Amino acid sequence: MKKYLTPTNWSEWRTYLEILLGRRKEESQRATMIRGSGGTFALKIGAVIVGLALSVSLTRILGSHGYGIYAYATAWANVLALIATLGMHGVMVRQMAIYQAQENKALLKGMNRFSVLIALAASAAILAVGYLGTWIWRNHIEEELLHALWVALLIVPSLALIRMRQSAMMGLQHAVKGQAPEMVLRHAFLLLLVWLVYLILQPDFTPNHILGLQILSTIAALILASRWLGRAMRETGAHRGETHYAARPWLLSALPLLFVQCMQVINNKADIFMLGVLDTMQSVGIYSVAAQIATLITFFLMAVNATLAPVVARLYNERDMARLQNVITKSARLVLALSLPIALFLMFFGEWILVVFGPDFADGERALSILSGGQLINIAMGSVGIILAMTGHEKILAKTFGIAAVVNLTLNALLIPPWGIEGAAVATATSMILWNVSLMLLIRSKIGLSTSALLTIKQTARY
């Protein structure tokens, strides 16, 4: 196992550490990735600390039922904000990295402006449909949940714009500043506001109060993200001169990615949505906490993916396949080595963490173990989604995620009624394993690259 989970020799580890700490001055793609991943890793640490503090605060304030309503409404806001990007935020990472390498300032400027127009127009349409739909179905929705959904819809425009700015910054290789507003600052602002208001409103704090505060925190994060992107654009010189648009090619690339993202959302959120329909808000609350904790296993994968995405786009565009394979393999092994201890701890000792959220949440122990097993397979298969998206193979992503989404929905419908949150966990873990293994095999056959962390050095040399 050791040969799979470490670089060729320990001197490489020392080199990585020296670059990360700034002791080795190196201007290479490897150094850019290491510094970017290190910064993103620090962000992830901050995000985990703030996220857990926020979740513990909310579960203690609202209880499992109230937190279930909040989690359900927030899940819808996140899904609709993703749809409001129309898939453009995935295209932006790839295209802005390419435009920057080509020094095409006119298209850099045009893509940035076009993304704002898309987010605002799509958000307006989503809000209109959302309010109309919930009003028509108001007699079939619990009143407290209905009001929470109405407030949550107002989060959509700001959150969609934040994601557009994040993608632009990542494409310009400012991964840390790009991710900070959504990953850490938005939740930090919310945590601060929650405790300030709770001290005033204490015993009448409801999910709607927290959702209202989330609107304010999202707007604050958006303002900061916009300022940072403005500075990054000025550094490229793209804020001056002509503005060119390639709307048709951008949208043609974005729409398949939108489908992919929607299918991925189904795979990630169908369990919560269907628990809300087939079970209780208390189950939604308990399961949401277990699912959130299970995502800790992807901690290092997300840190690496943020800087891996523009690197894959650039190396694939240059057809430097040997170098690309080397980057993919080493990053995958590093991620698996670091993620494995977290996965094993959560699979066998997850209850120790769950009880911190409240005594009710210990009921999510088995669901957490199941979800952790699925996430471990996800890690072992490597950065499959990023690699396909950054190499222009959106249609492969779309088909695979579509099949996995159908499997997920079917399994949730079959397993939630008899098994509750454990059934939702089995359905989600199964679909996760299905699409990760399928994408890993498709990348090997279609592109000639191997994403798995378990690839041997001898196999790597063939590519």
C-alpha angles and dihedrals in degrees: 000000000000094000090055097050104043136057118258092277140357093254087073090057090052090049091051090051093048091052092047093050092045095245092119115054106211129155103198138116089259092054092047091053094046094049092044093047091047091053092046089048090055089049090051090053089052091045092051093049094046093040094051092045090051094046094047090048093050096044091049092047098041104026123221095298096048092043089051090057091047093047092047094051092044091050090056091048091053093048094048092047088054091051090048090065089061087216092296094121089064093049092047095064091055100038098043090051089053094044091050091051089049091044089232097159096170093060092042089057093042095051092050092052094042091054091057092051091049093049094048096045094045092045091053091052092047093050091050093050093041096053092043093049096048091046091053092048096038093116091058097049126077108255096236091049092046092055090047091053091051092054093043092057089067090064092063103083096048093043092050091051092049090055091050090052091046092054092047091052092047091051089052088052095250092123097155098050090039095058100035099082096055100028100047117355098054091054093041090054090048093049091052093048093046093057094042092052094039090059088058102037100034114156095027100055110134136178088260092059090054093046090051090052089048089060089056094046092048092052090049091051090048092054091052093045091051092052092051093048090050090056093047091051091050089053089058092046089236093125090075132058131022127351118221127188130201094183098156097052091042093053093043088056094040100051095061087048089051089055089048091050092048090051089047089051089053089052091048102036107024090091092058094043094047093045086056090054101036101032138019136295087245089061089048090053095049094043093047090058092048091049091048092052092048090058088066085082089066090054096110095035091059091046092055096040093059092064096028094063099068091038092055091047092051099043093045090049088053091045091233092150098162092055092043092053090049092052093047095048097047094045091049093051093047092050093050093047092053097040100048097076091050092050093049093048093051093045094055106022104027093122090070089066098038095058090060088070092054138293093277092060094064085080087076094067097106093042089053092051092051094047091047091056090052092049091051090058088047090056094046093056092057132221095330099152095047093048095051093044094048093048095052098253096129094140092060089051091048095052095046095046090046092056092045091049092053090049090048095050092045094049093046091052091049100040106036097066095056101028106026115199093000089057090051090051093051091049093049095044092049094052090045092055091045097056096039095052092042093051092047090055093044092052090053093050100038104035103020095237130119118218099180119115087218095065112124124233090245091055092048091058091063094067 
